[in-house]
Amino acid sequence: MNKFIIFLILLGLLYGCEKVEINQEEFSEDNVVVTESEKVEIFDDGLDKAFEELDLIDKENYGNLREFKVKARQWEFEPSVIEVNSNDYVVLYVTSSDIVHSFVMPEFNVDNILEPGKTEVIMFTADKVGTFGFRCSGDCNGGHFEMNGVLVVKE
């Protein structure tokens, strides 16, 4: 547990805080893999190396680093289904492509505002098994409440 806390501190120093703005040019087509179920996974060598070099993930207890690029737009999330294994460390790069949205997943204490064109980095450990909904909780009369998806955490 102490190693995990040290990692979070180092990660905070690396990025400056939990929420990080990422320039969209950083996501090249070479780094994106789209599977049949429209899951999008980003491979970030820097973060992966940080886990390996600092030996912060005990593969038996914490699982793997899993990264996903998620796009929010009127009125959907893409992908709308994200699958991980129990105890995986999950990093979501969530970007709104049109208007202000939010990304809320209460079971993992996630509640982020998504400004158009900016990427929010959301990090958590998938330490619960099951299917957990995520949604937009926007205040306007549009289709924000229809924007939802699920995180599936398998044992």
Summary of the structure (lengths in Angstrom):
residues: 155
radius of gyration: 15.3
end to end distance: 20.4
largest distance: 47.8
contacts: 440
relative contact order: 0.18
helix: 26%
strand: 40%
